[in-house]
Amino acid sequence: MRLISFKRGDRESFGIMSTSGIIDAGLRLKGKFTSLRHILLAGKMDLLRDMGDLEPDCSELDVHFLPVIPDASKIICVGSNYMAHIKEMGRHPPEYPVLFTRFADSAVGHKEPMILPRESSRFDYEGELAVIIGKRARRITANDALNYVAGYSCYNDGSVRDFQRHTHQFTPGKNFYHSGGFGPWLLTSDEQSDPNLFHLQTRLNGQIMQDAPVNDLCFSVPQLIEYCSLWTPLEPGDVIVSGTPGGVGAARKPPVWMKAGDVIEVDIDGVGTLTNPIISDI
């Protein structure tokens, strides 16, 4: 299934993206669950599976996409996790995953504009695979980790590089309001159980900037889930953003920064394509 969060008129909802349109699960469940995260927390994914053959309630053109999990409690991001990216940044493979967090309101949904902040011109793209947790995970092993995954999505970890490097902590440069993208939907893990089979590509105005298999990760998805679950309980709807491949704008000579009017795409073969225009914060 492809599960989405969206806004139609003044109402936020969630549902299923079918081949013919959107099945509005929030409407059909009469408000019993207010978000996709709440469905995951309740362990009620079967309610969505039972709707898969229903006629759609609206089309993609009738809605605004929200981030896949707009109310995520935790968004844990991984830095320096693709071998090619580690090399281009002049670093060595880390002994442990390099982690930082993003706030839920720092990202927008599919087709919505990512905002270039007025405080900087060094706005960079980072195409990444997002992993959405499906059940509570605490101190689990890598061998068992994929059993805790609800599904996968695309993420653009939009980065304001000068603010990112003010100190050795990444937080400011990774959390400008609406500077990232998360979507277009959640592909459930029963559709593809092995994230190593995914291939990620990032395109800026149609030009390929990043192109790599997910199996180039320094720390695999199961290893990331194992490590994160050691120090924090991972709850349904929590998100792990697994790192970006080589080819970021900051590492190019000369550097390439996103600017107003650009269109950035993160395409993960088998998952979908996240597309966001860039606008200025005025």
Order of alpha helices (4+ residues) and beta strands (2+ residues): beta-beta-beta-alpha-alpha-alpha-beta-beta-alpha-beta-beta-beta-beta-beta-alpha-beta-beta-alpha-beta-beta-beta-alpha-beta-beta-beta
